[in-house]
Amino acid sequence: MFHKNILFAFLFSLLSYSGFSQNQQEKVISLQEAIAIGLDRNVSLRQAENQLMSLSMDQTQAKMAYLPNVSLNVRATRQVGQQFQLVEDGFEISNVQADRLSGGLSASLSVFEGFNRQNQMRISNLEFKAQSEGIERERQNVIFLVAQQYLQILLDQQLLEIAKKNVENQKNQLDRIEGFANTGLRPQADFFTQNAAVKQLELELIEAENTLLLDKAQLTQILQLNPLEMYKVSSDELMELPQNQKLELAELFNLAIENRADLKQLRFRTQSADQNIESLKSGYLPSLRAFYEYGTQYSSLNTLNYKEQLLDLYPTNVVGLNLSIPLFNNYINKANVARAKVQLYNTELDYENTERLIFQDVQNAYLNYNAAIKRFEVSNSAFEAAEEAYKVQEERYNAGIANLADLSLANQEFVTASANKEQARFTLIFQEMIVEYQVGTLEFK
């Protein structure tokens, strides 16, 4: 329902602003421009790129894990009440007010964490590569979607031109039949029959125009263009037919395994899942950290000044090593490793399933492409035959040899052959694009 509302809004805007658009030159959008706009505005692609930025920060964080942690702390207090006070012969308890200032610097460095840092760095690199491949596949999805809709509009334009020429030719034929009927060379029924046929063709022309507008509205939605802005696609785009190359299924499948970005993404994620198991196993190993602490303080109860207390009397330095050996942690590590192994198995299953789906997709594209080549050859021959047949029937009718039914049938077959030829031509172009998409070599140049 949402998509229909967008299409109706687009059509309403075309009708409401038709007078304005006639005075405004339509902007021509080439296929390259359409793809560039799609790549720039596609929401899924932009979200994937944002996720890549987040993974880049994960890489940086994994590298920074080799550096020490350093912190500085400062504390200022005022204490009022009974408290110890230093005197010449010892300590005494008195009710006084004391202002105190303390501070310190601490640093710690991980010496050994069971190779967890190395594993985390490998994981971050693999996840970054996986996301990069995911972005590449998303780019190909956008290119394919935009090119598919662009091609559909080009086909709609060709079919619309065929419908316009057919209406024009049949109107001219109607004028000739009217002249024949007025002179008595043809029955009056031929005129009425031809007139009804022209009206039917005009209805088909309206349907062709409506189909073109709907497909343009769909492209407007894909590219997120202003629906009030008039544009048209370039009829010079993708007019060249692909080279009729012999494609081998096994070769295409091997290319797909090598180039498909979504398969590469799963490959990297499988490696990342395997590395995650090794990272979690580091919880079984001991860890060693080196640390250093420096602290000092000042108290108003002491008669010494700030400098003497902070720099001479109270400074302390502590250097040490902290060794932690895991003995038992309620099976937390073991459970984490088990869950990570399940994730690895599922990722491997996803990879195998995707590999099978790729073979199916490539096989379908291969068969459809070869069928499209044959369909184009047959439709081209059928068009030439229908064109000659229509010319012969037109000459026979004008000479009074053939009847209107034969001429109408020949015209219908000629128009059908013309439409089939255009559809076969665009189908062949599109099927080649599908092959490139399924193999993973579809590019935006």
N, C-alpha and C positions, 0 to 999 in steps of 0.2 A: 504494500500500500504506500509505503514511504517513497519507493522508487517511482510509482505511478504519479504521485503528487508532484514530484520534481519534474517529470516529463510534461505533465499538464501545465505546470507553471511556465516551463520553457516555451511550450507552444502558445500559451496565452500571451507571453511577452512578445513573441514573434508577430502575432496578430495585432497587438495593441500598439506596437511601435513600427509597424510596417511602413507608415508614411515617413517616419524619421529615418528608417534604415535605407529607404530608397535614395535619400539625399546623402547618406553616409556610405562611403565606399567600404565594402567588406574587406576585412583583413584576411589575407591568405596565410594559412598555417601549413608549413611543410611537415613532412613526416619527422624530420630531424628535430624541428622546433617542438612538435607535439611530444616526442619522446623526452626531450630535454625538460619540458614543462612537467611532464609526468614524473620524471625522476626527482625533480626539485620539490614537488608538492605532495607526493604520495606519503600518507601518514605512516603506514607500516614501515616503509623504508626509512623514514626519518626517525622513528622510534628505535629501529634496529641500529642505526648509526649512533643514537644517543647511548644505547646499551654498550656499544663498542667503546665509547669514551669512558664509561664506568669500568669496563674491564681493563682499560689502559691504566686507570688508577690502581687497580688490583695488582698489575704488573709492577708499578712503582712501589707499592706497599711491600710486595714480596722482596724486592731488592733492598728496601730500607730496613728489613728485618735483620740484616747483617750488622747494622750500626747499633751502638749502645743507646740505652734509654737514659736520659739525663733530666733531672728535675731540681728545681730550686724552691725552697720553702722559707717563709719568714712569718714569725708570730709575735704579736705585741699584746701584752696583758697588763691589767692592773688588779692587784689583789689587796683587799682590805679585811683585816681581822687577825686572829691569832695565827702566828706563823713563826718558823725558825728564823733567827737572825744571827749572823756570824759576828762574834765579838772576839776580843783579844785572847781570852782564856777558854774559848769553846763556842758553844751555841746557847742561845736563850730563846724562850718563847715570849713574844710580846705582841700587843695589839697595835699594828702599824699598817701603813699603806706602802705597797711595793709596786713599782713599775718595772716590768721585765720585757726584754726584747731578745728573741732567739731566732736563729736562722741556720740553714744548712744546705749543703749541696750533695746530691746522691746520684750515682751512676751505676748502671749494671749492664753487663754484656753477656749474651748467651754464647757459651763456648761450644756446647754440644746439646742438640735437642733430638737426637735420634734421627738425624737427616731430615727433619720435618721442614726446615727452611728450604733446602734444596728441592724437596718434593713440591712445596707450595709454589716455588718459582716456576717449576715445570708445569704445574697445573694452570697457573695464571697465563703462561705463554700458550698453552694448548687451548684454553678457553677463548683467548683473544683470536687465535687462528680460526677456531670453529665459528666464532661470531663473524669474522671477516668473510668466511665462505658463505655463511647465511645471508649476509648483506649482498654478496654477489648473486646469489640465487634470487633474492628479492628484487634486485635490479633487473635480472632477466625476466622475472614475472611481470614487472611494470612495462618493460619494453615489449614483451609479447602481448600484453593486454592492450596497450595503446596501438601497436601496429595492427592487431586484429580488428579493432574498432575502426581504425583509419582505413584499412582495406575494405571493410564492409561499406563505409561511406562512399569510397571510390566505386565499388560495385553498384551501389544504389544510384549513383550519378549516371553510370553507364546504362543501367536499366531504365532510368528516367528518360535519358536521351532516346533510347529505342522506342519507348512508349510515345514520346512526343513526335518522333518521325513517323511512327505508325498512324497516329491520329491525323497528322498533316497529310500523309499519303492517302489515307482513306477518305479524308474530306475532299481531296482533289478527285479521287475516284467517284465520290458522290456527285460532284459537279458534272463529271462526264456522263454518269448514268442519268442524271437529270436531263442533260441535253439529248441523250439517246431516247429517253422516255417521251420527251416533248415532241420529238420528230417521228415517234412511232417505231423506232428501230428496236426498242426494248420495252417490255411490259412495265406498267406503272408500279407493279409489285416489287420490281428490282430496286426502284428508288426508295420505297418504304423500308425494304429489308436492309439496304445499305445504310440508310439514315439511322435505323435502330442499332446497327453494328457500330456506327460512329459514336453514338451516345454511350454504348457499353465501353468502348475504348476510352472515352473521356473519363468514365468512372474509374477505370483501371489506372489512368494517368493520375487521377487524384490520389489513389491508393499508393502509387509509386512515390509521389511527392510527400505524402504523409510518412511513409516508411523512411525516407531520407531525413526528414525533420526529426523523427524519433531517434534514429541512430546518431544524428548530430547532437541531440540532447544528451544521449548516453555518453558520447565523447566529452561533451562539456562537463558532465558530472565527474568523469574519470580524471580530467585535467583540472578540475575545480576552477573553471573559468567563470567569468561573469555571464549569467544566462541572458542578459540584455545586450551583450556585445555580439554583433554579427561577425561571423567568420565563415570561411570556406576552405576546403582542403585543396591541395594542388593536384590537378589531374595528371601532372607529369610524373608523379611519384610512382615507383614500382611498376612501370609499364613494361619493363624488360622481363621476358620470361627467363627462368633459371636454365642453366645449361643442363642438357639431358645427359647426366652422368650416371654410369652404372654403379649403384650403391649396393654393397654387400652387407647383409644383416650382421654377420659376425664382426666385421670391421666397425660398423656403427656401434655395436654393443661395447666393444673394447674402448672406443673413443668416449662413450658415455661413462664407463667406469673410471676412465682417466680424467674426464673433464667435469662431470656433474658436481656442481658446488655443494648441493645438499648431501651428496654421498661423502664428499670430502669433510663436510661439517660433522657428520656422524662418525667418520673415521677419527677425527681429532677428539671428539667427545668420548669415544671409546678409550682412546689413549689417556684422556684426562681422568676418566672413571677408574682406570687401572692404576694411575698414579695416585689417585685419592686413597686407594687401599694401602699403598705403601706409606702414604703420609699418616694415616691413622695407626698403622703398625708402630710408628715411632713412639706411641704411648706405652708400648711394652718396654722400651729402653730407658736407661737412666738419662738424666739431664744434668748439665753442669753450667753454672753461671758464676761469673766473676763480678764482684761489686766493690764499690768504694763509697765511703760516706765521710763528709766533713761537716762539723757542727760547732757552733759557738753561741754565747749568750751574754746578756748584760742585765744587771739588777741594780735598782736604785738603792737597795740596802747596803750595797758594797760601796766603800768610799773611793774606790779606784774609778778613774774616768772611763769614758766609752772606749777609747782606743786601747787602754791597758787591759780592760776586761775582754773585749772582743778579739783582740789580736794576740794577747800574751797569756791571760789567765785561763780562759775557758776553751780555746780551740781544741778540738779532738779530730783525729784522723783514724778511719777504720778501713782496712783492706782485707778482703777475704774471698773464699770460694764457697759456693753452695751446691752440694751434690744431692740430687733427689733420685731415689731408686724406687720405682713403683713395685709394690708387693701385692696389693689387692685393692681394687677400686669398684667392687660390686658388679663386675662384669660389664662395666660401661664401655671399655675399649673393645672388648670382644663383640659386644652388640653392635657397636659402630662399624667395626670391620665387616661383620656379617651383612649389615644393611648396605654397605658400600659394594660388597660383592654382588648382591641382588641388583643393585643399580647398574653394575657393569654387565651382568648377564642380560638385563633388559635392553641396554644400549646395543649390545651385540645382536640381539634379536631384531631391534629396529634397523640395524645396518643390513642384516640379511634380508629382511622383508623389503627394505627400500631397493636393494639390489635386484630382487625379483620383480618389483614394480617397474623399475627402470627398464628391464628387459622387455616387459610387456608393453610399456609406453613406446620404446624404440621400435619394437616389432610392429605395433599398430601404425606408427608414423611411416615406417618403411613400406608397409603394404598400401597404405593410403596414398603415399607419394607416387608409387609406381602405378596405382590405379588412376591417379589424377593425370599422369602423363598419357595413358591410353585414352582416358575420357576426353582430354583436350584434342587429341588427334582425331578421334571419332566425331566429336562435336564440330570441329573445323571442317571435316569432310561433309557432314550433314548440313552445315550452313551453306557451303558452296552448292550442294545439290538442291537445297530448298530455294536458294536465290535464283538458280536457273529455272527451276520449276515454276516459280512465281512469275518470272519474266515471260515464260512461254504461255502460261494461262492468261496473263494480262493481254498478250498479243492476240490470243485466240478469242478472248471475250470481246476485245475491241473490234475484231473482225467478224463477230457474230457467230463464231463456231462453238464456243464454250458458254455455259450458263453461269449465273452469278454464284451458285453454290460451289462450283469447282474453283472459281476465282477466290472466294472467301476462304475455302479450305486451304488453298495454296498460300494465301496471305497469312493465315493463322500458323501454318507450319513454318513459314519463313520467319515470322516474329518469334516463335518458340525456339527455332534454331539459333536466331541471333542472341536471344537471352541465354540459351544453353551454352553458346560459345563464350560469352562474357563470363558467365558463372564458372565454366571450366577453366578459363584463363586465370581468374582470380583464385580459384581453388588450387590450381597448380602452384601459384606463387605462395599462397598461404600454407600449403602442405610442405613446401620446402622450408618455410619458416618454422613449422612445427618440428620438422626433423632436426633443425639446428637447435631448437629449444630443448627437445628431449635428449639430444646428445650433449647439450651443455655448452655449445659453441656460439650461441646467439649473442651478438655484440651490437653496441650502438656506436657507429662510426661518425 
